[in-house]
Amino acid sequence: MKQLLFLFLFVCSGSLMAQKTITDTITSQKLNEDREIKISLPPSYSKNKAQKYPMLLLLDGDFLHDAFQGALSYGYYWDDLPEVIIVSVSQNKNNERETDCMLDETTGLPSEKGEAFFEFLGMELIPMIEKNFRIAPFRIAAGLDTTAGFLNCYLYKEQPIFNAFISMSPELGTEMEERIVNRLTAIQQPLFYYHCSADGDVKKMRTRIQALDELAGKINNPKVNYRYDDFKGSSHYSLVLHAIPSALYQIFSVYQPISTVEFQEKIVVLPSGYVDYLVQKYDMLEKSFNLKLQIRMNDFKAIEAAILKNKAYNEFDQLAQLARKNYPKTMLADYHMAQMYEKKGDNARALKSYLAAFQQSEVGDLTKDMMMERADELKKSMPKKGKKGQEVIEETPVEEVPAETPSETPTETPTEEKKSE
């Protein structure tokens, strides 16, 4: 344990080191032995001292750790998946997985060393990780065949210690199909449940997994987010590389930036409430994963496009308030107010808002040149100086450049924005 704390401090001493994996041992009173574990901290861990991260607990860590870490790293790059802390338990050096996951053939519950391992994970390993690292109150558990079946036993508890299960080709214990379905039907806390098989899977396991899916398909519980994948052309082992991204994107679907599909199928078709949709999207992130994030510029652009397309110009006022909260001292809020006034024909106020935006910091693809160009275009339509009874507008000698028109569809991915940060 001392070695773990030392390595933790060493890792946090520099941002480049934060992406490396800590390998250490934990002494277990439940198992009466030492167990090897790996902990991978996310890239931003040493930079963002206030951020807490969901925990992903992997059994069969010897071969699942790198596979999950690779998928998550790819998701981090595109900002499609949130950063998580990966905790892996080694179980394959001496084939410990068989005794670790021992289930009673009659009851289907953990027995002998399996009972001790069950308590080790819940009463020793998880508390130790949460004591020493910044863990958000959202835990995911994953395993393959034997370990996947074992993890389902945590679902039997009245209050499961995991919020999401990734059960890849599980080897199901006695009566496990019915028990899982009964628990998914009755559970009253939000829970994600993912499992899978493949046409090349072990036949006796596949038959029971399909039976589980048939029963689970009848569940009508809004608290449960359920998914089953049946991969074609895959074997028992290759299905893992298909299942990992599928499961992660199921669990964290709400995290992703607004895509073209989400924009077209869920947002632009609304009669109103486009800004409310954006607020609720990020509120759900905070409630589900304890992730309080700054609203992405790409998502602001998507809502802007929906407002323009549906001519719901009054919503720019609400969007501007949201922009002031998320991007203070930038031109985003004044830009939205300028759009509202301009679309409603109040060119005088639109001009003042564009000039106010010019005084603020640039953000995303909004620039000072753009604000001045918009202002100069409006000046052309304003009353000339000296006409009685009409507002006087001071002319600013700038080069005339055609005004840009905001896009009516959101950016597919935040690639350029992300790379420029």
C-alpha positions as CSV (number, residue, x, y, z in Angstrom):
1,M,0.0,0.0,0.0
2,K,2.9,2.4,0.8
3,Q,4.3,1.6,-2.6
4,L,0.9,2.5,-4.2
5,L,0.8,5.9,-2.5
6,F,4.4,6.6,-3.4
7,L,3.7,5.8,-7.1
8,F,0.5,7.8,-7.0
9,L,2.4,10.9,-5.8
10,F,5.1,10.3,-8.4
11,V,2.5,10.0,-11.2
12,C,0.8,13.2,-10.1
13,S,4.1,15.1,-10.2
14,G,3.9,15.8,-13.9
15,S,1.1,15.8,-16.5
16,L,3.0,13.5,-18.9
17,M,3.3,10.8,-16.2
18,A,-0.4,10.9,-15.5
19,Q,-1.2,8.7,-18.4
20,K,0.9,5.8,-17.2
21,T,-0.4,2.8,-15.4
22,I,0.5,2.0,-11.7
23,T,1.0,-1.6,-11.0
24,D,1.1,-2.6,-7.3
25,T,-0.2,-5.2,-4.8
26,I,-2.9,-5.0,-2.2
27,T,-2.8,-7.1,0.9
28,S,-6.2,-8.7,1.4
29,Q,-7.5,-9.8,4.8
30,K,-10.5,-11.5,3.1
31,L,-8.3,-13.5,0.8
32,N,-5.4,-13.9,3.2
33,E,-3.0,-13.1,0.3
34,D,-1.6,-10.3,-1.8
35,R,-3.3,-9.5,-5.1
36,E,-1.8,-7.6,-8.0
37,I,-3.8,-4.6,-9.3
38,K,-3.3,-2.0,-12.0
39,I,-4.6,1.6,-11.9
40,S,-4.7,3.9,-14.9
41,L,-5.3,7.5,-14.2
42,P,-6.9,9.7,-17.0
43,P,-4.7,12.3,-18.8
44,S,-6.2,15.3,-17.0
45,Y,-5.9,13.8,-13.5
46,S,-2.9,15.8,-12.4
47,K,-4.2,19.0,-14.1
48,N,-7.8,19.2,-12.9
49,K,-7.4,18.8,-9.1
50,A,-11.1,19.3,-8.4
51,Q,-12.4,16.7,-11.0
52,K,-13.7,13.3,-9.9
53,Y,-13.8,10.4,-12.3
54,P,-16.0,7.4,-12.8
55,M,-14.3,4.1,-11.9
56,L,-14.1,1.1,-14.3
57,L,-13.3,-2.1,-12.4
58,L,-12.0,-4.9,-14.6
59,L,-11.7,-8.5,-13.7
60,D,-9.4,-10.5,-15.9
61,G,-7.3,-7.4,-15.9
62,D,-4.3,-9.2,-17.4
63,F,-5.8,-9.1,-20.8
64,L,-8.8,-6.7,-20.6
65,H,-6.9,-3.7,-19.2
66,D,-5.1,-2.7,-22.4
67,A,-8.2,-3.4,-24.6
68,F,-10.4,-1.0,-22.5
69,Q,-7.7,1.6,-22.1
70,G,-7.2,1.7,-25.9
71,A,-10.9,2.2,-26.6
72,L,-11.2,4.9,-23.9
73,S,-8.1,6.7,-25.2
74,Y,-9.6,6.9,-28.7
75,G,-12.8,8.2,-27.2
76,Y,-10.9,10.8,-25.2
77,Y,-9.3,12.1,-28.3
78,W,-12.6,12.9,-30.0
79,D,-14.3,13.9,-26.7
80,D,-16.8,11.1,-27.3
81,L,-16.2,9.4,-23.9
82,P,-15.4,10.9,-20.5
83,E,-12.2,10.2,-18.7
84,V,-12.4,7.3,-16.2
85,I,-10.1,5.7,-13.7
86,I,-9.4,2.1,-14.7
87,V,-8.8,-0.4,-11.9
88,S,-7.8,-4.0,-13.0
89,V,-7.4,-7.1,-10.9
90,S,-4.9,-9.7,-12.1
91,Q,-6.4,-13.2,-12.1
92,N,-4.5,-15.2,-14.7
93,K,-1.0,-15.7,-13.6
94,N,-1.9,-18.8,-11.7
95,N,-5.4,-19.2,-13.1
96,E,-6.9,-17.6,-9.9
97,R,-10.0,-16.7,-11.8
98,E,-11.5,-20.1,-11.4
99,T,-11.3,-20.1,-7.6
100,D,-12.0,-16.4,-7.4
101,C,-15.3,-16.8,-9.2
102,M,-16.4,-20.0,-7.6
103,L,-20.2,-20.3,-7.4
104,D,-22.2,-22.9,-5.5
105,E,-23.8,-25.3,-7.9
106,T,-27.0,-25.5,-5.9
107,T,-27.6,-21.9,-4.9
108,G,-25.7,-20.1,-7.7
109,L,-24.1,-17.8,-5.1
110,P,-20.4,-17.2,-4.4
111,S,-18.9,-19.9,-2.3
112,E,-15.6,-20.8,-0.6
113,K,-12.9,-18.6,-2.1
114,G,-15.5,-17.0,-4.4
115,E,-17.3,-15.6,-1.4
116,A,-14.0,-14.2,0.0
117,F,-13.2,-12.7,-3.4
118,F,-16.7,-11.2,-3.6
119,E,-16.1,-9.4,-0.3
120,F,-12.5,-8.5,-1.3
121,L,-13.8,-6.4,-4.2
122,G,-16.6,-4.7,-2.3
123,M,-15.1,-4.3,1.1
124,E,-11.4,-3.9,0.5
125,L,-10.4,-2.9,-3.0
126,I,-13.1,-0.4,-3.9
127,P,-12.9,1.5,-0.5
128,M,-9.1,1.6,-0.8
129,I,-9.3,3.1,-4.3
130,E,-12.0,5.6,-3.3
131,K,-9.9,6.7,-0.3
132,N,-6.8,7.4,-2.3
133,F,-8.1,8.6,-5.7
134,R,-10.8,11.1,-6.8
135,I,-13.6,8.7,-7.6
136,A,-17.0,10.0,-8.7
137,P,-20.0,8.0,-7.4
138,F,-20.4,6.0,-10.6
139,R,-18.9,2.5,-10.9
140,I,-18.7,0.2,-13.9
141,A,-17.8,-3.5,-13.6
142,A,-16.7,-5.7,-16.6
143,G,-15.5,-9.2,-17.1
144,L,-15.4,-12.1,-19.7
145,D,-17.2,-15.5,-19.4
146,T,-16.4,-16.8,-15.9
147,T,-15.7,-13.4,-14.4
148,A,-18.6,-11.8,-16.2
149,G,-21.0,-14.4,-14.7
150,F,-19.5,-13.8,-11.3
151,L,-20.1,-10.0,-11.5
152,N,-23.8,-10.6,-12.0
153,C,-23.9,-11.7,-8.3
154,Y,-23.5,-8.0,-7.3
155,L,-26.8,-7.4,-9.1
156,Y,-28.6,-9.6,-6.5
157,K,-28.0,-7.0,-3.7
158,E,-30.8,-4.6,-2.9
159,Q,-28.5,-1.7,-3.6
160,P,-25.9,-2.9,-6.2
161,I,-22.5,-1.3,-5.6
162,F,-22.1,-1.0,-9.4
163,N,-24.1,1.4,-11.6
164,A,-23.2,-0.4,-14.9
165,F,-22.4,-4.0,-15.8
166,I,-20.5,-5.1,-18.9
167,S,-21.0,-8.8,-19.1
168,M,-19.2,-10.2,-22.1
169,S,-20.2,-13.8,-23.0
170,P,-21.0,-14.6,-19.4
171,E,-20.9,-18.1,-18.0
172,L,-24.2,-18.0,-16.1
173,G,-24.6,-19.6,-12.7
174,T,-27.5,-21.6,-11.5
175,E,-30.9,-19.9,-12.3
176,M,-29.0,-16.7,-13.2
177,E,-31.1,-15.9,-16.2
178,E,-34.3,-15.6,-14.1
179,R,-32.5,-13.9,-11.2
180,I,-31.0,-11.2,-13.4
181,V,-34.3,-10.5,-15.1
182,N,-36.1,-10.3,-11.7
183,R,-33.6,-7.8,-10.4
184,L,-33.6,-5.7,-13.5
185,T,-37.4,-5.6,-13.3
186,A,-37.5,-4.6,-9.6
187,I,-34.5,-2.3,-9.3
188,Q,-35.3,1.3,-8.4
189,Q,-32.0,3.0,-9.1
190,P,-30.6,4.0,-12.5
191,L,-28.6,1.1,-13.9
192,F,-26.9,0.2,-17.2
193,Y,-26.8,-3.5,-18.2
194,Y,-24.8,-4.7,-21.2
195,H,-24.2,-8.3,-22.3
196,C,-23.3,-10.0,-25.5
197,S,-22.5,-13.2,-27.4
198,A,-21.5,-14.1,-31.0
199,D,-22.3,-16.8,-33.6
200,G,-18.9,-18.3,-32.9
201,D,-19.4,-18.3,-29.1
202,V,-19.3,-21.4,-26.9
203,K,-22.6,-23.1,-27.8
204,K,-23.8,-24.1,-24.3
205,M,-23.0,-20.6,-23.0
206,R,-24.6,-18.9,-26.0
207,T,-27.9,-20.8,-25.6
208,R,-28.3,-19.5,-22.0
209,I,-27.2,-15.9,-22.9
210,Q,-29.9,-15.8,-25.7
211,A,-32.5,-17.1,-23.3
212,L,-31.5,-14.3,-20.9
213,D,-32.0,-11.7,-23.6
214,E,-35.4,-13.2,-24.6
215,L,-36.6,-12.8,-21.0
216,A,-34.9,-9.4,-20.5
217,G,-36.6,-8.0,-23.7
218,K,-39.9,-8.1,-21.8
219,I,-38.6,-5.8,-19.0
220,N,-40.5,-2.5,-18.7
221,N,-38.4,-0.6,-16.2
222,P,-37.4,3.1,-17.1
223,K,-34.6,2.9,-14.5
224,V,-32.8,0.2,-16.6
225,N,-30.8,1.0,-19.7
226,Y,-30.5,-2.5,-21.3
227,R,-28.6,-3.7,-24.4
228,Y,-27.7,-7.0,-25.9
229,D,-25.3,-7.5,-28.9
230,D,-25.1,-10.7,-31.0
231,F,-22.0,-10.3,-33.1
232,K,-21.7,-12.0,-36.5
233,G,-18.5,-13.6,-37.6
234,S,-16.9,-13.4,-34.2
235,S,-15.5,-16.0,-31.8
236,H,-15.7,-16.2,-28.0
237,Y,-12.5,-14.1,-27.8
238,S,-12.8,-11.7,-30.7
239,L,-16.2,-10.6,-29.6
240,V,-14.5,-8.6,-26.8
241,L,-13.0,-6.1,-29.3
242,H,-16.5,-5.5,-30.6
243,A,-18.2,-5.4,-27.2
244,I,-16.0,-2.9,-25.5
245,P,-16.8,0.2,-27.6
246,S,-20.4,-0.8,-27.9
247,A,-20.8,-1.1,-24.1
248,L,-18.9,2.2,-23.4
249,Y,-20.9,4.1,-26.0
250,Q,-24.1,2.7,-24.5
251,I,-23.3,3.8,-21.0
252,F,-21.9,7.2,-22.0
253,S,-24.2,8.0,-24.9
254,V,-25.4,11.2,-23.3
255,Y,-21.8,12.5,-22.9
256,Q,-21.1,12.8,-26.6
257,P,-21.3,16.2,-28.3
258,I,-24.5,16.8,-30.3
259,S,-24.1,15.0,-33.6
260,T,-25.9,15.6,-36.9
261,V,-28.2,12.6,-36.2
262,E,-29.1,14.0,-32.7
263,F,-29.6,17.4,-34.2
264,Q,-31.9,16.3,-37.0
265,E,-33.9,13.6,-35.1
266,K,-34.2,15.1,-31.6
267,I,-33.5,18.8,-31.6
268,V,-34.6,20.6,-34.7
269,V,-37.9,18.7,-34.8
270,L,-38.9,20.3,-31.4
271,P,-41.6,23.0,-31.6
272,S,-39.6,25.0,-29.0
273,G,-37.3,24.6,-26.0
274,Y,-34.0,24.2,-27.8
275,V,-32.0,25.8,-25.1
276,D,-33.8,23.7,-22.4
277,Y,-32.8,20.6,-24.3
278,L,-29.1,21.7,-24.0
279,V,-29.5,22.5,-20.3
280,Q,-31.1,19.1,-19.6
281,K,-28.4,17.2,-21.6
282,Y,-25.7,18.6,-19.3
283,D,-27.8,18.3,-16.1
284,M,-28.2,14.6,-16.9
285,L,-24.4,14.3,-17.2
286,E,-24.0,15.7,-13.8
287,K,-26.8,13.6,-12.2
288,S,-25.8,10.4,-13.9
289,F,-22.0,10.5,-13.7
290,N,-21.2,13.4,-11.3
291,L,-19.5,15.2,-14.3
292,K,-20.0,19.0,-14.2
293,L,-18.7,20.0,-17.6
294,Q,-18.5,23.3,-19.5
295,I,-21.0,23.2,-22.4
296,R,-19.1,22.6,-25.6
297,M,-18.9,25.3,-28.2
298,N,-20.0,22.7,-30.8
299,D,-23.2,22.2,-28.8
300,F,-23.9,26.0,-28.6
301,K,-23.5,26.1,-32.4
302,A,-26.0,23.3,-32.7
303,I,-28.7,25.1,-30.7
304,E,-27.9,28.3,-32.5
305,A,-28.6,26.5,-35.8
306,A,-31.9,25.0,-34.4
307,I,-33.1,28.5,-33.3
308,L,-32.3,29.9,-36.7
309,K,-33.9,27.1,-38.7
310,N,-37.1,27.3,-36.7
311,K,-37.1,31.1,-36.4
312,A,-37.4,30.9,-32.6
313,Y,-35.3,34.1,-32.2
314,N,-36.5,34.9,-28.7
315,E,-34.6,31.8,-27.4
316,F,-31.3,33.6,-28.2
317,D,-31.9,35.6,-25.0
318,Q,-31.8,32.4,-22.9
319,L,-28.9,31.0,-24.9
320,A,-27.0,34.2,-24.2
321,Q,-27.5,33.8,-20.5
322,L,-26.2,30.3,-20.7
323,A,-23.2,31.6,-22.7
324,R,-22.4,34.2,-20.0
325,K,-22.3,31.4,-17.4
326,N,-20.1,29.0,-19.4
327,Y,-17.9,31.5,-21.3
328,P,-17.7,34.7,-19.3
329,K,-15.6,37.5,-20.7
330,T,-16.0,36.1,-24.3
331,M,-18.0,37.5,-27.1
332,L,-20.4,34.5,-27.3
333,A,-23.3,36.0,-25.2
334,D,-23.2,39.4,-27.0
335,Y,-23.0,37.6,-30.4
336,H,-26.2,35.6,-29.5
337,M,-28.0,38.8,-28.4
338,A,-26.9,40.5,-31.7
339,Q,-28.4,37.7,-33.7
340,M,-31.7,38.0,-31.8
341,Y,-32.0,41.7,-32.4
342,E,-30.9,41.4,-36.1
343,K,-33.4,38.7,-36.9
344,K,-36.2,40.6,-35.2
345,G,-35.3,43.7,-37.2
346,D,-33.9,45.8,-34.4
347,N,-30.7,46.8,-36.2
348,A,-29.8,49.5,-33.8
349,R,-29.6,47.1,-30.8
350,A,-28.0,44.4,-33.0
351,L,-25.2,46.9,-34.0
352,K,-24.5,47.7,-30.3
353,S,-24.4,44.1,-29.4
354,Y,-21.9,43.3,-32.2
355,L,-19.7,46.2,-31.1
356,A,-20.0,45.0,-27.5
357,A,-18.9,41.5,-28.7
358,F,-15.9,43.1,-30.4
359,Q,-14.7,44.3,-27.0
360,Q,-14.7,40.8,-25.6
361,S,-12.3,37.8,-26.0
362,E,-12.5,35.6,-29.1
363,V,-13.9,32.1,-28.6
364,G,-14.3,29.1,-30.9
365,D,-14.7,30.4,-34.5
366,L,-16.0,33.8,-33.3
367,T,-13.4,36.5,-34.0
368,K,-13.2,40.3,-33.6
369,D,-13.0,40.7,-37.4
370,M,-16.3,38.8,-37.7
371,M,-18.0,41.0,-35.2
372,M,-16.8,44.2,-37.0
373,E,-17.8,42.9,-40.4
374,R,-21.3,42.2,-39.1
375,A,-21.5,45.6,-37.5
376,D,-20.4,47.3,-40.7
377,E,-23.0,45.5,-42.8
378,L,-25.7,46.7,-40.4
379,K,-24.5,50.3,-40.6
380,K,-25.3,50.3,-44.3
381,S,-29.0,49.8,-43.5
382,M,-29.0,52.4,-40.7
383,P,-30.3,56.0,-41.0
384,K,-27.6,58.4,-42.2
385,K,-26.2,61.1,-39.8
386,G,-28.0,64.4,-39.9
387,K,-31.5,63.2,-40.8
388,K,-34.0,64.8,-38.5
389,G,-35.8,62.6,-36.0
390,Q,-33.6,59.6,-36.8
391,E,-30.9,57.9,-34.8
392,V,-27.4,59.0,-35.5
393,I,-24.9,56.2,-36.2
394,E,-21.2,57.0,-36.1
395,E,-19.4,55.6,-39.1
396,T,-16.3,53.6,-38.6
397,P,-13.9,53.5,-41.6
398,V,-13.2,49.8,-42.1
399,E,-12.7,47.6,-45.1
400,E,-16.0,46.2,-46.4
401,V,-16.1,42.5,-46.2
402,P,-19.2,40.3,-46.9
403,A,-20.9,39.1,-43.7
404,E,-20.8,35.4,-42.8
405,T,-24.0,33.5,-42.3
406,P,-24.1,31.1,-39.4
407,S,-24.4,27.4,-40.3
408,E,-27.8,25.8,-40.0
409,T,-26.3,22.4,-39.0
410,P,-23.9,21.5,-36.2
411,T,-20.4,20.4,-36.8
412,E,-20.2,16.6,-37.1
413,T,-17.3,16.3,-34.7
414,P,-15.4,18.9,-32.6
415,T,-12.1,17.9,-34.2
416,E,-10.8,21.3,-35.2
417,E,-12.0,23.0,-32.1
418,K,-10.4,20.3,-29.9
419,K,-7.1,20.5,-31.7
420,S,-6.9,24.2,-31.4
421,E,-7.4,24.2,-27.6
